Amino acid sequence: MATMTASTTPTATATEAHRTGRKAGIALWTLQALMAAAFVIAGASKVALTDQAVQGFHKIGLGEPGLIVIGTLELLGAVALMIPILSGLSGAALSTLLVGATITEFVADTPAMALVPLAYLVPVAIIAYGRRGQTVRLMAAVRGFRR
């Protein structure tokens, strides 16, 4: 004969799930803040046309215009990571940018350098996945606005 304890009651299970969800939300926001800071630093160094960034982009054939465009996209992505309704879309957009950066580094530079954008890709993809509900809500709002 099984006995129910306080931890197996439906109320206790719901409370436990709420705590887990809250912890996951806090972890996701922390990750978003860290990645936003990283993209502000990366984007600002590109937009400021630092010597290292200019040399790197000339090496892959994109030059200064490509540097400014990608730096601007990184800065906009960093801001969007911190706006709740845009956070999932920003994670997806930055993931796409990082896939391109990984491929470019692998082909045009040293394959080992492809690990740098790949290291950024993993947490940004986690954000995109974790905030997919926000992206769905954003798309529904856009569709509703067009009607």
C-alpha positions as CSV (number, residue, x, y, z in Angstrom):
1,M,0.0,0.0,0.0
2,A,1.5,3.3,-1.1
3,T,1.4,6.4,1.1
4,M,1.3,9.9,-0.2
5,T,3.9,12.3,1.2
6,A,3.8,16.1,1.0
7,S,6.3,16.0,-1.9
8,T,4.1,13.8,-4.1
9,T,0.9,15.8,-3.8
10,P,-0.2,17.7,-6.8
11,T,0.2,21.1,-5.0
12,A,3.8,20.2,-4.0
13,T,4.6,19.1,-7.6
14,A,3.2,22.4,-9.0
15,T,5.2,24.4,-6.5
16,E,8.4,22.5,-7.4
17,A,7.8,23.0,-11.1
18,H,7.2,26.7,-10.5
19,R,10.6,26.9,-8.6
20,T,12.3,25.1,-11.4
21,G,10.8,27.3,-14.0
22,R,11.8,30.4,-12.0
23,K,15.4,29.2,-11.7
24,A,15.5,28.4,-15.4
25,G,14.2,31.9,-16.2
26,I,16.8,33.5,-14.0
27,A,19.5,31.4,-15.6
28,L,18.3,32.4,-19.0
29,W,18.2,36.1,-18.2
30,T,21.7,35.8,-16.8
31,L,22.9,34.1,-19.9
32,Q,21.2,36.8,-22.0
33,A,22.9,39.6,-20.1
34,L,26.3,38.0,-20.4
35,M,25.9,37.4,-24.1
36,A,24.5,40.9,-24.7
37,A,27.7,42.3,-23.0
38,A,29.9,40.1,-25.1
39,F,28.1,41.3,-28.3
40,V,28.3,44.9,-27.3
41,I,32.1,44.5,-26.8
42,A,32.5,42.6,-30.1
43,G,30.2,44.9,-32.1
44,A,31.7,48.1,-30.7
45,S,35.2,46.9,-31.6
46,K,34.0,46.4,-35.2
47,V,32.1,49.6,-35.5
48,A,35.1,51.5,-34.1
49,L,37.2,49.9,-36.8
50,T,39.9,48.7,-34.5
51,D,43.1,47.6,-36.2
52,Q,42.7,43.9,-35.3
53,A,39.1,43.9,-36.6
54,V,40.0,45.7,-39.8
55,Q,42.9,43.3,-40.5
56,G,40.7,40.3,-39.9
57,F,37.9,41.5,-42.2
58,H,40.3,42.4,-44.9
59,K,41.8,38.9,-44.6
60,I,38.4,37.3,-45.3
61,G,37.6,39.8,-48.1
62,L,34.8,41.8,-46.4
63,G,36.7,44.9,-45.6
64,E,35.5,47.9,-43.7
65,P,31.9,47.9,-45.0
66,G,31.4,44.3,-44.0
67,L,33.0,45.1,-40.6
68,I,30.5,48.0,-40.0
69,V,27.5,46.0,-41.1
70,I,28.3,43.0,-38.9
71,G,29.3,45.2,-35.9
72,T,26.0,47.0,-36.2
73,L,24.1,43.7,-36.4
74,E,25.9,42.5,-33.3
75,L,25.1,45.7,-31.4
76,L,21.4,45.6,-32.4
77,G,21.3,41.9,-31.4
78,A,22.8,42.7,-28.0
79,V,20.1,45.3,-27.4
80,A,17.3,42.9,-28.6
81,L,18.5,40.2,-26.3
82,M,17.5,42.4,-23.4
83,I,14.0,43.2,-24.7
84,P,11.7,40.3,-23.7
85,I,9.5,40.1,-26.8
86,L,12.6,40.3,-29.1
87,S,14.9,38.0,-27.1
88,G,14.1,34.8,-28.9
89,L,14.2,36.3,-32.3
90,S,17.5,38.0,-31.4
91,G,18.9,34.7,-30.3
92,A,17.9,33.1,-33.6
93,A,19.3,36.0,-35.7
94,L,22.6,36.0,-33.8
95,S,22.8,32.2,-34.2
96,T,22.5,32.6,-37.9
97,L,25.2,35.3,-37.9
98,L,27.5,33.0,-35.8
99,V,26.9,30.0,-38.2
100,G,28.2,32.2,-41.0
101,A,31.1,33.4,-38.9
102,T,32.0,29.8,-38.0
103,I,32.0,28.7,-41.6
104,T,33.9,31.8,-42.7
105,E,36.6,31.3,-40.1
106,F,36.9,27.6,-41.0
107,V,37.2,28.3,-44.7
108,A,39.0,31.6,-44.9
109,D,41.2,31.6,-41.9
110,T,42.5,28.9,-39.6
111,P,40.1,26.1,-38.8
112,A,41.0,26.3,-35.1
113,M,39.7,29.9,-35.2
114,A,36.2,28.6,-36.0
115,L,36.0,27.6,-32.3
116,V,35.6,31.2,-31.3
117,P,32.2,31.9,-33.0
118,L,31.2,28.3,-32.2
119,A,31.7,29.1,-28.5
120,Y,29.4,32.0,-28.8
121,L,26.9,30.0,-30.9
122,V,26.1,27.5,-28.2
123,P,24.8,29.9,-25.6
124,V,23.0,32.1,-28.2
125,A,21.2,29.0,-29.5
126,I,20.2,28.1,-26.0
127,I,18.7,31.6,-25.7
128,A,16.9,31.2,-29.0
129,Y,15.4,27.8,-27.9
130,G,14.6,29.0,-24.4
131,R,12.8,32.1,-25.6
132,R,11.0,30.4,-28.5
133,G,7.7,31.2,-26.9
134,Q,8.5,34.9,-27.1
135,T,9.2,34.5,-30.8
136,V,5.9,32.8,-31.3
137,R,4.1,35.6,-29.5
138,L,6.0,38.2,-31.5
139,M,5.0,36.5,-34.8
140,A,1.4,36.3,-33.7
141,A,1.4,40.0,-32.8
142,V,2.9,40.9,-36.2
143,R,0.3,38.7,-38.0
144,G,-2.5,40.3,-36.0
145,F,-1.2,43.8,-36.7
146,R,-1.2,43.2,-40.5
147,R,-4.8,42.3,-40.6
